[in-house]
Amino acid sequence: GDAPLLRSWGVDARASRLIPAAAAQLAPADIPRLKLKWALDFHGAIRARSQPTFGLGMMFVGSQNGTVFALDPASGCLRWRYRAAAEVRTPVVLGVEEGVKAPAAPLAFFGDIIGNVYAVDARSGAFRWKRRMDDHPSATITGAPVFHAGRLYVPVSSLEEASVDPTYPCCSFRGSLLALAADSGAVQWKTYTVSKPAAVTGKTATGVELRGPSGAPIWNSPSLDLQRGLLYVGTGNNYSWPATELSDSVVAFELASGKVRWHWQSVSNDAWNVACMLNIGGCPDKPGPDFDIGAGTLLLKVGGRDVIAVGRKDGTVFALDAERHDKPLWQVKLGRGSIQGGVQFAMAADAERLYVPISDLSDAHDGRVYSEAARPGLYALRPADGALQWASRADDVCQKRPGCDAGILAAVTAIPGAVFAGHLDGRVRAYDARSGKVLWSYDTTPEVSTLSGAKAHGGSIGGPGPMVYGGMVYVNSGYGLYGHMPGNVLLAFAPQ
């Protein structure tokens, strides 16, 4: 058989983010011996938001200036590069199925922050096709596309929620999910999460038009339920009134047709945008709490049943039965939550535990008063009932450094026996899966020499999770936005 793949954001179709032993090739006993082997600098960047993927003997990663790299995983030597039109924050998704012989000319797919999806030849980087997913000027691709059976499923989100121009007529973007023919990019179906286009609903005090309904973006990468022919996403809040039924929801789309089979709304009437934080025109009257489901769904096997696990920005984790989804099987609030609090990018799971990262900034930067204390760290829940198995609260090593915070904003990644997490303070850590004990910790913020001879340094870690492949650990460090520490480096570690 071909070498194992790590070809997508969620690692497997169910988006468990559990890297199998055959791909990871790293025993927990070897983790404390991890040392930096090589580093790649993203020249001029302040953030590194593309999660590495692996296959065909290469490692693939995007970057802030739009350059996509294919590298030798062991040495970091360049195989090819391709320049997209804008920042590539998605992983590079490989059009190769696990356990199936790779096609002669497999494709690699990625999205940029201005809403384009690209296909290139995975072996050479040669351009194949490019297509814009939505004609709204603020459409973006934040969640990784998913490749399955000759199709590419693409979630669409938007930067419109963050418009801080008081003269902007807010808001008209509608979240959507598309199915494309992987070989050509032809659209097979497109389903909006807000069913009708926005219309004028009124005016602000200064006479600027208000529009709606809007929002319900899909920030995350779908999980696939191949048994039921469905894919699951979590949606974000509405940006303006009127609120709609698919916002802040888990939505099940039919793979074949794009039809919404069912949805479960975690909170209703959540109309909110960044104007609310800044007290400028354009904030909806009676704004909602901004409780996006920013992180993706995970499909878990619990006993004999399929359970959909989902984390929300207020720090709550829910579990839904894939067959009976009118109300959660269980829910547990682990974090205080905030606009950047709670569960932000992705949880991970193995057969025994669901691993939940909580970011909970010490200063939420959102002008709200919280009665609860921040609870940043990594938590492990029992998938059957949500019972807490362990909690590893993040210690504060920030010493008032600007942009430094203790919590875990980025996605976490599991291997058999361990969980890897990048923190907002710039540390990447490995935790024992059974106890939560820290097995290894490395500070990515000091300057290092890179393969090009240039110096680079990490910063806050946000967005992608660490990846483990072929006995090595790969970490993107730098999240120079929303008040966090900038950085521009990809670090590769091996046991010594």
Buried (B, 14 or more C-beta within 10 A) or exposed (E): EEEBBBBBBBBBBBBBBBBBEEBBBBBBEBBEEBEBBBBBBBBEBBBBBBBBBBBBEBBBBBBBBBBBBBBEBBEBEEBBEBEBBBBBBBBBBBBBBBEEEBEEEBBBBBBBBBBBBBBBBBBEBEEBBBBBBBEBEBBBBBBBBBBBEEBBBBBBBBBBBEBEEBEBBBBBBBBBBBBBEBBEBEEBBBBBBBEEEBEEBEEBEEEBBBBBBBBBBBBBBBBBBEEBBBBBBBBBBBBBBEBBBBBBBBBBBBBEEBEBBBBBBBBEBBBBBBBBBEEBBBBBEEBBBBBBBBBBBBBBEBEEEBBBBBBBBBBBBBBBBBEEBEEBBBBBBBBBBBBBBBBBBBBBBBEEBBBBBBBBBBEBEBEEEEEEEBBBBBBBBBBBEBEEBBBBBBEBBBEEEEBBBBBBBBBBBBBBBBBBBBBBBBBBBBBBBBEBEBBBEBEBBEEBEBBEEEEBBBBBBBBBBBBBBBBBBBBBBBBBBBBBBBBBBBBBBBBE
